[in-house]
Amino acid sequence: MSFLFGSRSSKTFKPKKNIPEGSHQYELLKHAEATLGSGNLRQAVMLPEGEDLNEWIAVNTVDFFNQINMLYGTITEFCTEVSCPVMSAGPRYEYHWADGTNIKKPIKCSAPKYIDYLMTWVQDQLDDETLFPSKIGIQLDRQAGVGASAGTD
């Protein structure tokens, strides 16, 4: 969300990954969209037969992130540093930001700043090839942090 508030860069927003039309990930995304509109939530979240669970989760995670970005983009003019000086869930709950790496001690910040921190953190996770590999058929050896061909753990 730094694209909205300019805190990390002045670049315009680009979704995490443009899933190329015709790719396997694109087909998974289209399957998810079709089943989500069916009204049957159980069917919508069910792993399609013969598909890799991690790939299914990754495609849906990226799609969810992009949807949240678009949703938040529609309210940014109403929630500003001035109108939303604190990130809260009503008068009893206030959120402070810490990512454990760059900001270790939780800090109080405005709602737009908190969302900027959050969405930037999520974007960084999605861009991390060790967490969300972009190459189809490649699984990561999570302990060694190196790629291995599908079917070997």
C-alpha angles and dihedrals in degrees: 000000000000085000087070098047103024096228099131103019142344094236119127118250119277120183114249096257130359100220105219115239111251094026123122090248089053090053090051090050092050090049090052092049093049095049094042090060091051094082091236106110093184090057092044095058098036116114108251112245113272095012128126112253095217092051091048091051092046094051091049093044092053091046091050091050091051091049091051090049091054093046094050090046089063094059102039093100090056098044109055135156087266101042095040105033093161134040103233146150097221127311096307101052127058124177123217122192127240127149096185092236113053096015110031100167113059113253130202112238142160120275093252091049091048091051090047091053092045097048092044089051092049091046089053090052091050091048091053105102090202089062102031111021112200096203116093117236094018120117123188127233094230094201097048095033093224131120121258129184117264115280097033122098 
